[in-house]
C-alpha cells in the first residue's frame, strides 16, 4: 500500500484516462489558488497530465502503480480513499461504476464540499 499526503488539499481529480480534461480542470483550479491532486492509476497517463501541469508550475500529488487489470485499479483507488484528507471539490472522471458515490462523499469537507461525477 502507498500513501499520498499533501497539506490542506483543495481539489481531488480522479483522472480515469481523461488526460485533456484532467489537465484542463487541474489548471483551472490551480489558477484559482487551489492545491490540486491528480489521482491516476496509469503511469503513462499520469505523466502526460503532470508534465503538462508542471510546465505551468502547478502543485500536485498523484498515485501510480503498475496494475494488471481494471478491477485491481479500482481496488487501489478505493483503498487510497481511506487515507485521504478532506477535499472541497472531488471530480471523478472515471465514471460512477468505478466508485461508490457515498464513498467519495466521505472525503468531502462537511461545509460546502462539492462532488462531480462524469
Secondary structure, 3 states (H helix, E strand, C coil): CCCCCCCCCCEEEECCCCHHHHHHHHHHHHHCCCCEEEECCCHHHHHHHHHHHHCCCCCCCCCCCCCCCHHHHHHHHHHHHHHCCCECEEEECCCCCCCCHHHHHCCECCCCCEEEEC
